[in-house]
């Protein structure tokens, strides 16, 4: 296996224990911070070359959000690493009982192309914070960013403990044959299955950040202008290539009619009369993706946009009206700047529509009536939920970010990343003395011993009294 | 195929109806389980006796007491466990509602093991019900009396559609695993753990795997040997060694090896009398296959104590092996029987190295008067859990997560950890539709000022 040597080199570093002291972890994390500062311009350029990512967006998602995660981690690492003492029962009052956060060992982080720095760096922050060694496998599709990462990361991180592997499907397949102690994958559900199957061979725990179609319900009672802005922002950010983008809209026919001019206005406000000329609107990452997304335009009717340019991989910010559940745009995650509107009669129908489909990574509901927002929340299931806005729930590091069912398993961001990459080890440190207290548990068994055991071990419902 | 599809399909439809979600319903089901354990105690103890030759007191304290404890805990704490958890907000979200909502996953599969056949089904079941799921229960067919009893009793006390019991062996379990679940908790061996995870991968189903391995037990020269050996004897030979967290083998300095043997021998006499076979408190190996397997581990070994076997009753005496070679068969696989090998090591460094060369175990034990030494062993090794100066006991504190790492498993449960394992933590951010001006800085057209 072409990577066996690399993996075993990292494993040897891991076994040496060098990644465990807090000072080491802090030093590596600070180096990551310097990477973001020093290479800011290169990151903006690479992501622009890869998918026309507007520098405003790139700064926000690839630099700012990453630095936030870095700072939250650096600010709290000492606290997170501490043993977590737990409540004890009667028998263990004199013992020390705590949860120790152990690193797993050598972890693998596989990142996708749409937010190519963020989606390897934020997991890596947690992996390093938790004391692991890591192999990073950036996406070959965002090839300029891949090259940047491969060439420069080694200048910042300890190459004995952190390595970058490049390549496509064949390379990733061979990489996955090796034994890792944790695998963190961001990408599509079909590949998620492949990764989990490979992990199963070695009983490697995984976090899978996948995707799906994120529904966006807009009720009849709402501020149309604000809804349109917030939905348009979330949909067209990164030219729609966002795993938590509102994938499709559900609303009544009246609301569709009201929304359309508001959406048109929002798009014009954001990107000008010709979005193709706006520096703030991105492009599709590859020809293959461009053709895939373009095909989805044959759904419903084009109410806004619809223009494409293959040479530039440009697809205009597009809104499709009267889309049917059987239309192409409703068969797969869009991952492009197209917003289909599916008309429903009322909120109940919208909820049934959502619940008939695989559980999404994100779910959005807009209404001036908070009861409606809560109803949608309570009667559906999704990775995360945001009421009256899009995307924003993932910018709060105290909220866990992850999917459910087809949209993924596991979670991260903030402390959740650290926890994902740590083994929570139950530790009970007992007293060597007081052996007489143990007598009830030893054979030969007697009724009296059993009575004693029951009294000391039992958890009683509150309201009853214990004699001890 | 049809049968499994129907059973799981019915459970899913029952879950979709929403009736397992209200806290009152969950508590009512847990109360019913509590009644079942109290009313059918005799039958449960009889089944455990028939399966494992487990005496009433042992069965009660190892299987029933713990279950009653988990039930009481879950019923008391459920409202606080299930309450939405507000989270720290940032500047942008100050005016918003931000919290984590605990939601059921859907249909959970619990696959039990034969060694503690009652508690290893009941504890996961309690957590899964508390979290609001439907649960398909698959007890181990190897402990057939307990499996049969659960198949009879659970439908008498619980909602039949939400919590079906499926019996059968490998073919039935394989079929069951082709269905889609929202979480699978499996207790058993590493080889089958891989099969379960591979089956789960097809549906992207999260798993909790409670597996096994060889749990090492290091005895330092500086320690009260009499106490240490009594505790080790208790943990090793309970359930005839068939405990996933039993101390599998001992590591100690050659100078104390014979003292260790003497102390364990003395304790064995204290526990089981002169004739172990006639002690009502000593169990038997579950079946002929495991009997043969454990017996074969004795070949070529120096038997310091025990070694007697009786095939007809699957009896293997509490046995101690000394000067065991790390390469021998008894040091290759998890013993899961009343055979205790002692491997000598010259120092704690050697012990740590020995442990780290092997797969991460489910439990790790270290005995010493020296607190620093214990801390060092914990820090320089990895394992599912640890008990210092005792064995097994970390299992009994429900505030500690119980689970493995590496080949010994993934995920954890017990107490609130069960509730969290079987819940989806959904992040929720509820904003106001007004206050749009604060959003302006994030919208295009982008400018340096906005940045």
Interface residues (C-beta under 8 A of the other chain):
Chain A: X15 X17 X54 X55 X56 X57 X59 X60 X86 X87 X88 X89 X91 X92 X97 X99 X100 X102 X104 X105 X181 X189 X192 X193 X196 X197 X199 X200 X201 X203 X205 X208 X210 X222 X223 X225 X226 X227 X229 X230 X233 X269 X270 X271 X272 X278 X279 X280 X281 X355 X366 X367 X368 X370 X373 X374 X377 X381 X382 X383 X384 X385 X386 X387 X388 X389 X392 X393 X395 X396 X397 X398 X399 X400 X401 X404 X405 X406 X408 X409 X410 X411 X423 X424 X425 X426 X427 X428 X429 X430 X431 X432 X433 X435 X438 X441 X442 X443 X444 X445 X446 X447 X449 X450 X453 X454 X457 X458 X459 X460 X461 X462
Chain B: X16 X55 X57 X58 X60 X61 X65 X66 X68 X69 X70 X72 X73 X75 X76 X87 X88 X89 X90 X92 X93 X97 X98 X100 X101 X103 X105 X106 X182 X190 X193 X194 X197 X198 X200 X201 X202 X204 X205 X206 X209 X211 X223 X224 X227 X228 X230 X231 X234 X270 X271 X272 X273 X279 X280 X281 X282 X356 X367 X369 X371 X374 X378 X380 X382 X383 X384 X385 X386 X387 X388 X389 X390 X393 X394 X396 X397 X398 X399 X400 X401 X402 X403 X405 X406 X407 X409 X410 X411 X412 X424 X425 X426 X427 X428 X429 X430 X431 X432 X433 X434 X436 X439 X442 X443 X444 X445 X446 X447 X450 X451
